[in-house]
Structure formats: C-alpha cells, structure tokens
Amino acid sequence: MSAIDKIKNKAEELVGDAKEAVGKATGNEELQAEGQRDQAAGNTKQAGEKVKDIFK
C-alpha cells in the first residue's frame, strides 16, 4: 500500500469522525450518518489495501 493511499484513507476516516461528532452535537442525524458512512468507507479501503499487500 502506498503511503499516499494510507494518508487518503486515514483522512477519510478522520473527516467521517468529525462529521459524526458535529452531527451528534447539533442533533443532525443525516450528518451523523454521513460521517459513519465516510468512516466505514475509509476502513474498507484500508482493509482492501492490506489484503493487496499480503499478496505482493
């Protein structure tokens, strides 16, 4: 996994975490859900990249 991919995926997770926190704080369920989706997407991408690394 390239370092750039790791950084992008981690950034997506962190943005998702921030969105979720803001959504919780403001009572905005849609933003909270969007943050959870962003976190899940980042985690999935990280897992996929790790699998690729195993088979190199």
LUMGU-450061 format. One record per residue: x, y, z of N, C-alpha, C, O in turn. Coordinates in steps of 0.2 Angstrom, whole numbers, padded with zeros to 4 digits. Example, Ala and Ser with C-alpha at 12.3 -4.5 7.8 and 13.67 -1.06 7.14 Angstrom:
<sites>
+-------+-------+-------+-------+-------+-------+-------+-------+-------+-------+-------+-------+
!  n_c1 !  n_c2 !  n_c3 ! ca_c1 ! ca_c2 ! ca_c3 !  c_c1 !  c_c2 !  c_c3 !  o_c1 !  o_c2 !  o_c3 !
+-------+-------+-------+-------+-------+-------+-------+-------+-------+-------+-------+-------+
!  0066 ! -0028 !  0039 !  0062 ! -0022 !  0039 !  0066 ! -0016 !  0039 !  0071 ! -0017 !  0042 !
!  0064 ! -0011 !  0035 !  0068 ! -0005 !  0036 !  0064 !  0000 !  0039 !  0067 !  0006 !  0040 !
+-------+-------+-------+-------+-------+-------+-------+-------+-------+-------+-------+-------+
</sites>
This chain:
<sites>
+-------+-------+-------+-------+-------+-------+-------+-------+-------+-------+-------+-------+
!  n_c1 !  n_c2 !  n_c3 ! ca_c1 ! ca_c2 ! ca_c3 !  c_c1 !  c_c2 !  c_c3 !  o_c1 !  o_c2 !  o_c3 !
+-------+-------+-------+-------+-------+-------+-------+-------+-------+-------+-------+-------+
!  0004 ! -0006 !  0000 !  0000 !  0000 !  0000 !  0005 !  0006 !  0000 !  0009 !  0007 !  0004 !
!  0003 !  0011 ! -0004 !  0007 !  0017 ! -0004 !  0005 !  0021 !  0001 !  0000 !  0021 !  0004 !
!  0010 !  0025 !  0003 !  0009 !  0030 !  0009 !  0004 !  0035 !  0007 !  0000 !  0037 !  0012 !
!  0003 !  0037 !  0001 ! -0002 !  0041 ! -0001 ! -0009 !  0038 !  0000 ! -0013 !  0042 !  0002 !
! -0010 !  0032 ! -0002 ! -0016 !  0029 ! -0001 ! -0018 !  0028 !  0007 ! -0024 !  0029 !  0008 !
! -0013 !  0027 !  0011 ! -0014 !  0026 !  0018 ! -0016 !  0033 !  0021 ! -0021 !  0033 !  0025 !
! -0013 !  0038 !  0018 ! -0015 !  0045 !  0021 ! -0022 !  0047 !  0019 ! -0026 !  0050 !  0023 !
! -0024 !  0046 !  0012 ! -0030 !  0047 !  0010 ! -0036 !  0043 !  0014 ! -0041 !  0046 !  0015 !
! -0034 !  0037 !  0015 ! -0039 !  0033 !  0018 ! -0040 !  0035 !  0025 ! -0046 !  0036 !  0028 !
! -0035 !  0037 !  0029 ! -0035 !  0039 !  0036 ! -0038 !  0046 !  0036 ! -0042 !  0047 !  0041 !
! -0037 !  0050 !  0031 ! -0040 !  0057 !  0031 ! -0048 !  0056 !  0030 ! -0052 !  0059 !  0033 !
! -0050 !  0051 !  0026 ! -0057 !  0050 !  0025 ! -0060 !  0048 !  0032 ! -0066 !  0050 !  0033 !
! -0057 !  0043 !  0035 ! -0059 !  0041 !  0042 ! -0060 !  0047 !  0047 ! -0065 !  0048 !  0050 !
! -0055 !  0051 !  0047 ! -0055 !  0057 !  0052 ! -0060 !  0062 !  0050 ! -0064 !  0065 !  0054 !
! -0061 !  0063 !  0043 ! -0067 !  0068 !  0041 ! -0073 !  0065 !  0043 ! -0078 !  0068 !  0046 !
! -0074 !  0058 !  0042 ! -0080 !  0055 !  0045 ! -0081 !  0055 !  0052 ! -0087 !  0056 !  0054 !
! -0076 !  0055 !  0056 ! -0077 !  0055 !  0063 ! -0079 !  0062 !  0065 ! -0083 !  0063 !  0070 !
! -0076 !  0067 !  0062 ! -0078 !  0074 !  0063 ! -0085 !  0075 !  0062 ! -0089 !  0079 !  0065 !
! -0087 !  0073 !  0056 ! -0094 !  0074 !  0054 ! -0099 !  0071 !  0059 ! -0104 !  0074 !  0060 !
! -0097 !  0065 !  0061 ! -0101 !  0061 !  0065 ! -0102 !  0065 !  0072 ! -0107 !  0066 !  0075 !
! -0096 !  0068 !  0074 ! -0096 !  0072 !  0081 ! -0101 !  0078 !  0080 ! -0104 !  0080 !  0085 !
! -0100 !  0081 !  0075 ! -0104 !  0088 !  0074 ! -0111 !  0086 !  0073 ! -0115 !  0089 !  0076 !
! -0113 !  0080 !  0069 ! -0119 !  0078 !  0069 ! -0123 !  0077 !  0076 ! -0128 !  0078 !  0077 !
! -0119 !  0073 !  0080 ! -0121 !  0072 !  0087 ! -0122 !  0078 !  0091 ! -0127 !  0079 !  0094 !
! -0118 !  0082 !  0090 ! -0118 !  0089 !  0094 ! -0124 !  0093 !  0092 ! -0127 !  0097 !  0096 !
! -0125 !  0093 !  0086 ! -0131 !  0098 !  0083 ! -0137 !  0094 !  0083 ! -0142 !  0097 !  0081 !
! -0137 !  0088 !  0084 ! -0144 !  0084 !  0083 ! -0145 !  0082 !  0076 ! -0151 !  0081 !  0074 !
! -0140 !  0083 !  0071 ! -0141 !  0082 !  0064 ! -0140 !  0075 !  0062 ! -0134 !  0073 !  0061 !
! -0145 !  0071 !  0062 ! -0144 !  0064 !  0061 ! -0142 !  0062 !  0054 ! -0138 !  0057 !  0053 !
! -0143 !  0066 !  0049 ! -0141 !  0065 !  0042 ! -0133 !  0066 !  0042 ! -0130 !  0062 !  0039 !
! -0131 !  0071 !  0045 ! -0123 !  0072 !  0045 ! -0120 !  0067 !  0049 ! -0114 !  0065 !  0047 !
! -0123 !  0065 !  0055 ! -0120 !  0059 !  0059 ! -0120 !  0053 !  0055 ! -0114 !  0050 !  0055 !
! -0125 !  0051 !  0051 ! -0125 !  0045 !  0047 ! -0120 !  0046 !  0041 ! -0116 !  0041 !  0040 !
! -0119 !  0052 !  0038 ! -0114 !  0053 !  0033 ! -0107 !  0052 !  0036 ! -0103 !  0049 !  0032 !
! -0106 !  0054 !  0042 ! -0099 !  0053 !  0045 ! -0098 !  0046 !  0046 ! -0092 !  0043 !  0045 !
! -0103 !  0042 !  0048 ! -0102 !  0035 !  0049 ! -0101 !  0031 !  0043 ! -0096 !  0027 !  0042 !
! -0104 !  0034 !  0037 ! -0103 !  0031 !  0031 ! -0095 !  0032 !  0028 ! -0092 !  0028 !  0026 !
! -0093 !  0038 !  0029 ! -0086 !  0040 !  0027 ! -0081 !  0036 !  0031 ! -0076 !  0034 !  0028 !
! -0082 !  0035 !  0038 ! -0078 !  0031 !  0042 ! -0078 !  0024 !  0039 ! -0072 !  0021 !  0038 !
! -0084 !  0021 !  0038 ! -0084 !  0014 !  0035 ! -0080 !  0013 !  0028 ! -0077 !  0008 !  0027 !
! -0081 !  0018 !  0024 ! -0078 !  0018 !  0018 ! -0070 !  0018 !  0018 ! -0067 !  0014 !  0015 !
! -0068 !  0023 !  0023 ! -0061 !  0023 !  0024 ! -0058 !  0016 !  0027 ! -0053 !  0014 !  0025 !
! -0062 !  0013 !  0032 ! -0060 !  0007 !  0035 ! -0059 !  0002 !  0029 ! -0055 ! -0003 !  0029 !
! -0064 !  0001 !  0025 ! -0065 ! -0004 !  0020 ! -0059 ! -0003 !  0015 ! -0056 ! -0008 !  0013 !
! -0057 !  0003 !  0013 ! -0052 !  0004 !  0008 ! -0045 !  0002 !  0012 ! -0041 ! -0001 !  0008 !
! -0044 !  0004 !  0018 ! -0038 !  0002 !  0022 ! -0038 ! -0006 !  0022 ! -0032 ! -0009 !  0020 !
! -0043 ! -0010 !  0023 ! -0043 ! -0017 !  0023 ! -0041 ! -0020 !  0016 ! -0038 ! -0024 !  0016 !
! -0044 ! -0017 !  0011 ! -0043 ! -0019 !  0004 ! -0036 ! -0018 !  0003 ! -0033 ! -0023 !  0000 !
! -0033 ! -0013 !  0005 ! -0026 ! -0011 !  0003 ! -0021 ! -0016 !  0007 ! -0016 ! -0019 !  0004 !
! -0023 ! -0018 !  0013 ! -0019 ! -0023 !  0017 ! -0019 ! -0030 !  0014 ! -0014 ! -0033 !  0014 !
! -0025 ! -0032 !  0011 ! -0025 ! -0038 !  0008 ! -0021 ! -0038 !  0002 ! -0018 ! -0043 !  0000 !
! -0021 ! -0033 ! -0002 ! -0016 ! -0032 ! -0008 ! -0009 ! -0033 ! -0006 ! -0005 ! -0036 ! -0009 !
! -0007 ! -0030 !  0000 !  0000 ! -0030 !  0002 !  0002 ! -0037 !  0004 !  0007 ! -0039 !  0003 !
! -0003 ! -0041 !  0007 ! -0002 ! -0048 !  0008 !  0000 ! -0052 !  0002 !  0005 ! -0057 !  0003 !
! -0003 ! -0051 ! -0003 ! -0002 ! -0055 ! -0009 !  0003 ! -0052 ! -0014 !  0004 ! -0055 ! -0020 !
!  0007 ! -0047 ! -0012 !  0013 ! -0045 ! -0016 !  0019 ! -0049 ! -0015 !  0024 ! -0048 ! -0018 !
+-------+-------+-------+-------+-------+-------+-------+-------+-------+-------+-------+-------+
</sites>
